[in-house]
């Protein structure tokens, strides 16, 4: 009986060693008949490639991408680039001005007003004041229209609002 136990234990040990060798050991391709025609490298593999280092985008690159996105009507992409441009050049009025234009074009007038004010904080420029004024007029007209809609028909403020709106709209033509 003890011989049989020793024989079984020996067989199990040899099978375990064979499994370890085939799964984890470095053997030649000829010792692996189940992988025919595939040879293992016998020399160490080449070192891994160096990590790719990319330079952060330049403000000029980001500005160009923002302009292209704006011109093609990809508003969300343009907005992302303008915000990236602002992060790259926080003291520059240019990206704030362009962001204001984007928001005004979309009818996001409150956001446009804030962007133009940020541009003015960085550089006092007549074109920015002009665009800010236009946005404020549009906001004002919208507020007056809403007030006229909400005021009771017999309220004198409603009549004044209507007259003021008429004057404003005639002046704009």
JOHUKA-V344676 format. One record per residue. N is the residue number from 1. SS is DSSP state (H for helix, E for strand, L for the rest). Layout:
n;ss
N;SS
N;SS
//
This chain:
n;ss
1;L
2;H
3;H
4;H
5;H
6;H
7;H
8;H
9;H
10;H
11;H
12;H
13;H
14;H
15;H
16;H
17;H
18;H
19;H
20;H
21;H
22;H
23;H
24;H
25;L
26;L
27;L
28;L
29;H
30;H
31;H
32;L
33;L
34;L
35;L
36;L
37;L
38;L
39;L
40;L
41;L
42;L
43;L
44;L
45;L
46;L
47;L
48;L
49;L
50;L
51;L
52;L
53;L
54;L
55;L
56;L
57;L
58;L
59;H
60;H
61;H
62;H
63;H
64;H
65;H
66;H
67;H
68;H
69;H
70;H
71;H
72;L
73;L
74;L
75;H
76;H
77;H
78;H
79;H
80;H
81;H
82;H
83;H
84;H
85;H
86;H
87;H
88;H
89;L
90;L
91;L
92;L
93;H
94;H
95;H
96;H
97;H
98;H
99;H
100;H
101;H
102;H
103;H
104;H
105;H
106;H
107;L
108;L
109;H
110;H
111;H
112;H
113;H
114;H
115;H
116;H
117;H
118;H
119;H
120;H
121;H
122;H
123;L
124;L
125;L
126;H
127;H
128;H
129;H
130;H
131;H
132;H
133;H
134;H
135;H
136;H
137;H
138;H
139;H
140;H
141;H
142;H
143;H
144;H
145;H
146;H
147;H
148;H
149;H
150;H
151;L
152;L
153;L
154;L
155;L
156;H
157;H
158;H
159;H
160;H
161;H
162;H
163;H
164;H
165;H
166;H
167;H
168;H
169;H
170;H
171;H
172;H
173;L
//
